[in-house]
């Protein structure tokens, strides 16, 4: 029986990743080589080959500099959503600064695509206590920032009271939706199985088996990735902690072929955008 799969892309470039922040603070970004366009085009071609419509959570800083890329993504039928403006962790911003960052990105993206931005994802899934209410105040319909893998120090926790609706997504009493990252539960523990570095690290056949196991129990699965994960020729940062360097650079070269295999193996399922899932609720 076909299940729902959400393919999501956090559109940020190689130098904007938190693991590389010591080498590339915000004030150096304008001096860095922007490479996200070529790696995003690889994903767009792959999604077209598989007839997949994805959700792109776009960083406002990049959208300002590459508006034609954002329009190209939209014209291919994909959903444009927000990843904030400056890729700062929500947990490191006060409510005023967080709201400013969110609004800045929303206005930039809406001016580029001439359409409403409905969804948001926090950098590094750093959801905090004030995020859902700020998003609702600023006109968003849903958030996709909650990752329940507790062992990751940057991931936040989901505040407030939520109920699960008929499609398996979460909704609070004010009518706001949360589309969580989907992880496998083993003996009550959450095992990361939604993409990113975990997809690059694990053998693709094993990752596929885990998703199939997950879908036998759940109504939808959410996968996430970043364009820089398909750019093996990106510059290398020096002086990083070993674990940060390993997590960023592991298995970049084979990753596009791995994703192609993964999408081919799951082709019997229904691939939709986050907003389309909300509309089914």
N, C-alpha and C positions, 0 to 999 in steps of 0.2 A: 504494500500500500504506500502510495506516494506521501511523503511528508514535506513540510515547508523548510526551506533553507534560506537563510539570509547571508549574502556575501557582503561584507562591509570593508571599506578601505579608509584608513586614517591617512588623509593626504597631507603629509609633511615631508620635508627633505632630510637628507642624511645628517646635516649639521644641527638639526633642531631636536634631535633625540636626547632624552634626559641622560642616558648613559654617557653621552659625549659632551654634556654641558660643561665640565671642567675645561675642556679644550676649546669649546665654541660657545661662550656666553653670548647673550642677546646682542651686545654692542658690536660683535664681530660678524653677525649674520650677513650684513650687506657686503662684506668682503669675501664671502664664501661663494663657491661655484654652485649655481642652482642647476640641479640635475633631474629634478622630479618629473619634468615633462617627458623625457624619453622613457623613463621607467613606467610612468602612468600609461603611455601609449602602448607599451607591451601588455599591460593589463587590459586595456580597452580592446585590443585585438583578440586577446584570449577570451574575454567575455563575449565578444561578438561571435566567435567561433562556436561557443557553447550556448548561444542564445540566452545569456544571463543578464538580468538587470540588477545592478548592485546599488548600494548606498555609499556615497563618498562623503565622509566627514572631513570638511576642508578647513585648513588653517587660514584664517583671514590674512595673515602676513603674506602668504604665498598667493592668495587670490588677488590681492592688490597688484602684484607683480606679473601675474600670469592669467589675466581675465579671459583670454582666448582659450586657454586650456579648460577653464571651468565651463565655458559655454560649449566647448566640444564634448565634454563629459555629459552635460545636460542634453545636448542634441542627439547623443547616442541612446537616450532613454533612461539614463541612470538618475537616481535621486541625489540632489545636492543638499547636504546638511552641514552643520557647523562643528568645528573642532576647536572653537575659541579663536582668539587672535594671536596671542604671543606664545602659546604652548607653555604657559606657566601652570603649575599644579594648583588645582582649586584649593587644596588644603593649605597652601602657602599664601593665599590672598584673603584679605578681609572682604566682607560682603559688598562694600562699595566698589572695590577694585575688581572683584569678580564680575559684578554686574556690568561695569564699564567694558571689560574685556569681551563679555558675551554680546553686549549690544553692538560694540564696534564691529565684530565679525559678522553679526547678523545683517547689519546695514550694508556692509561691503558686498556680501554674497547676494543679497536681494537686489542691489543695484546692478550687479553683473548679469544675473539670470532673469531679472524682471519677474520674479515669482516669490512666493512666501517660503521661508525656511522654517520647517516644522520640527526638525530633530537636532539634537546636540549630543556630542560625546566629549567627556572631560579628558584632557591629556593624562595619559597613564592611568585611566580609570579612577582618577582622584576625586571621586564624588565626596561631598561633605554635607554637613547638616543644612546649609542654606541653599544648596544648589537647586533642588526641585522647585522650591517656592520662587526663586529668582527666575528660573526658566519659564515658569507659568506666568509670572508677572510680565515678562518680556515677550510673550506671544508664542512660545514654543508649545508643541502638542505632546512631544515625547522626549525622553532622555534615554541614552544607551551607555551609561557610565558605570554600571554596577557589575563588578567582577568579584565573585565570592571566594576566590582563592586567597585565603587569609595569610599565607606565608610570604606574599609579596609586600614589601614595606610601603610601596607607593599607592597601592589600591586602597580606596576608601570603603566605608560601610554605608549601607542604605538606611537613611533616617526615616522615621515615621512608620505609619501602619499601611500595609499594602495587601491587596487581595489578588488572587490569580483569576483571570477571566477565561472565557471559553477557548481562546487561542493559546493560552499558556503564558501570556505576558502579564505584568503587574500593573495595578491601578490603585491610586490612593483615593481618599474620600472626596478630594476636590476635583477628581476626574482627570488627573494627569497620569500619563503612562510611563512605565519604565520597561525597556526591552533589555533584559540582562544578558551578559555574556554567559554562554552555556558551558558548564564544566561537568565532568563525570564525577559521580559520587561513589566512593568505595569505602565501605564500613563507616559511613557518615562523614568521611573526609572528602573535600573538594579537590579534584585532580585537574590541573589546567589542561584543557583540550579544545581550545577555541581558535587557535591559530598563532600568529606572531612567531616569536622565537621558539615556542614549543612545537610548532609545525615544522620549522627548519631543523630542529634538533632530532625529532623522532623519525624513524623509518616511515615512509608514506603508507605502506601497507598496514602498519600497526595503527597509524593515526586514522586511517579509513575504517579499520575494524572498530576502533573506539567510537567513532561517529555513528556507525551502524548500530552498535550496542546502545548508544544514547537514544537514537531515534526509535528504537523498539519500545521505549518507555515514555518519551516526551513528544510533544506536538510540533516543535520546531527546533532547529539548530542554528546558531549564529557563529559565523566564521569572520575573523578580522585579519587584516594584513596591512602593510605599509609599502608604498612604491619603492622605497630605498632597499627593501628586502629582495628586490629583483634587479639590483644594480651592483654586480660584483666588482665593477671597475671604479667604484666611488673612492675618493681619497681616504687614506688611513690616518686616524688620529694617533698621536704619540702621547705617552705618559698616562694612559688610562689604567685603572685598576684591572687586574686580570679578568675578574668576573664580568665587568662591564664590557671589556673588549671582546671577550668570548661571546657574550650574549648578543652583541651587535653584529659581529662578522661571521658567525658560524653558518656554514652551508648557504652562502648567498648564491654561488654559481649554479647549483642544481635546482634552485627554488622554483623557477618558472616551469620547468619540466615536472617537478613534483606537483605543483598546483594544477597543471594540465591533467595529469594522471588522476588526481583527487577529484576534479570536477567531472571527468569522464566516468569515473567509478560511481558517482552519485547522480548521473544524468536522469535517472528515473524519477527523481523527486522534483518538487516545484520550487523554483528559485524566484523570489520576489523581493521587493525593497522593504525597508522598515515602515514607510508610510502605507504601503499596501497591506502590510500585516495589521497595522492599526485600523485600517478601513474594514478589515474582516471582523473586528471585535464588536 
